[in-house]
Each structure stands twice: as C-alpha cells, then as structure tokens.
C-alpha cells in the first residue's frame, strides 16, 4: 500500500457522541502508515487515572455507574480491526480480528459495564500484508486472533493490558506490527494501489467496468483481487467509499442543501442519496448531521491524545 492514499481516504466512525464514553485515535509510526489507519481506544468516561490498562479500568469501575446502556453506531469503512477487550470485573481479556463489513450495527454497552477496547484499524488492504490470508475469509465476522494470526499474540496482549497509558499501548503494538511486517511481508500489489487510488480520487463514484478497463484487466480478475485484499467486491467497496465521502462532507458542515449534496457525490437525486445512505448508516443524512454535532471535540480531530481521555 501507499501512505499517500491516506490523504485521499480517511475512514470515519461516529464515536464520541455519548458523554458516558471516551474515544481517542492516534496515527501509527511512519513505517506502518501505509498499512494502518490508526490505533484507537474506547471505554467508559471517568476521571483521569494513571496506571496500567487493568488497574485504571478497576479504578474507573468504582466511579461510574450508568443508568442505561451506552450505544455507539458502527459504520462500514472498508477497514479491518484487531480488538483487545478487557473487562476489569471478570478479568476477562479477549483479542479478536474483525473483518470487513458492509452494514451498520449498534454496539451497546450494558449499564455499569467497564469494558475497554484498544484496537488497530487497518487501512483497506493493509491487514493482508501481516497475515497473508484472503480478507474475504473474515468478511462480516469477528474471530479469535490466536486462531488465525501468524504470530503468538497472547504475550503481546498481556503487555498491552499492563501498559501504563494509551501512548505506551500504541508503542507496544506499533513495535510488534513493525517486526511482523518485516518477517511476513507479502509482495506489494501495484494493481491494488492503482485501483484504490482511482476509487478514492472519484469518491467512490466509479463503475466496476471502468475500473477494469482503466487497468486492462477482466472484471473477474478485479473481483478476485478485491476479495483477496479488501474482503468485499469492488462495487460494494466503491459504495462504502462514496458513503464515507458523503459522511465526510456532512462532518465538515456542508452543504446544507441535500439535493446539492446528492449531486456532488454522483447520486441521481436526494431520494437516491437517502436510500443509499440509510443502507450504510442505518438512518438519514439529517440524523447523521445531528449525530456529528453531538460529537466530542476530541473525536477524529487531534493527532495526540487529550489528557481527559488518558487511562
């Protein structure tokens, strides 16, 4: 992959609208920027707590009890994730790999639950460089990482859970992935770089036939490459990218005219935009605009973690 692709496509999630939770992102090191979109962490909001992941969660558990379940909307973004979840009450720790998905879903946290998640969000196509397996094998699912990953992950999971703060967790995972990349790196795919570039430049408004013709390959070969590297078809991936492009425009505050928004992103009309958007967001563009207005000031806006989100 090419790190320059990040300037054309930055996946968005609607995290931070619930005041009872925190969400933070951090960029990977330069060596991993072509493959990793970001590291992120979420959990229940609490006072600033120093100490390791497990200890800070335990302290937070005694501080915060929620009256109702906290809800986050999870959106298709063409990415895959490694998720490390820790529950300080049951002492349960799970490490999993979440494949590409093409539908929105709600992630609900039960009242009083203190589970925290530290994660790696791989840029579209990036995870294939680390595990070498076709991404379509994991599409729409969540799998125990130790069953599919090419390296023993229990030790790295323990080190991350014992880390003192988010920055240290990022450093540990960044070093682990850097070493793994050197040992298991699969061959570069210039074709995929070109295809992603065309899709991103056009904001997802490009047909499969045009993509195949521009790269002088068959549509069958195109679909096979996307299954291997992205996990979904080029048509579906382009739709996800167009949805994310609309979402980015809404996040940036405009345009307020929904017909103008539809035409800007290659839809026939406002009704076409609304139908397509609802498939990936679970609600209307107007609801999305309201959701973004409620987001934390720190959501997807700062490269460095805020002190109020430190754990």
C-alpha positions, 0 to 999 in steps of 0.5 A: 500500500501507499501512505499517500492514499491516506490523504485521499481516504480517511475512514470515519466512525461516529464515536464520541457522541455519548458523554458516558464514553471516551474515544481517542485515535492516534496515527501509527509510526511512519513505517506502518502508515501505509498499512494502518489507519490508526490505533484507537481506544474506547471505554467508559468516561471517568476521571483521569487515572494513571496506571496500567490498562487493568488497574485504571479500568478497576479504578474507573469501575468504582466511579461510574455507574450508568443508568442505561446502556451506552450505544455507539453506531458502527459504520462500514469503512472498508477497514479491518480491526484487531480488538483487545477487550478487557473487562476489569470485573471478570478479568476477562481479556479477549483479542479478536480480528474483525473483518470487513463489513458492509452494514451498520450495527449498534454496539451497546454497552450494558449499564455499569459495564467497564469494558475497554477496547484498544484496537488497530484499524487497518487501512483497506488492504493493509491487514493482508500484508501481516497475515497473508490470508484472503480478507474475504475469509473474515468478511462480516465476522469477528474471530479469535486472533490466536486462531488465525494470526501468524504470530503468538499474540497472547504475550503481546496482549498481556503487555498491552493490558499492563501498559501504563497509558494509551501512548505506551499501548500504541508503542507496544503494538506499533513495535510488534506490527513493525517486526511482523511486517518485516518477517511476513511481508507479502509482495506489494500489489501495484494493481491494488494501489492503482485501483484504490487510488482511482476509487478514492480520487472519484469518491467512490463514484466509479463503475466496476467496468471502468475500473477494469478497463482503466487497468486492462484487466477482466472484471473477474480478475478485479473481483478476485483481487478485491476479495483477496485484499479488501474482503468485499467486491469492488462495487460494494467497496466503491459504495462504502467509499462514496458513503464515507465521502458523503459522511465526510462532507456532512462532518465538515458542515456542508452543504446544507442543501441535500439535493446539492449534496446528492449531486456532488457525490454522483447520486441521481437525486436526494431520494437516491442519496437517502436510500443509499445512505440509510443502507450504510448508516442505518438512518438519514443524512439529517440524523447523521448531521445531528449525530456529528454535532453531538460529537466530542471535540476530541473525536477524529480531530487531534493527532495526540491524545487529550489528557481527559481521555488518558487511562 
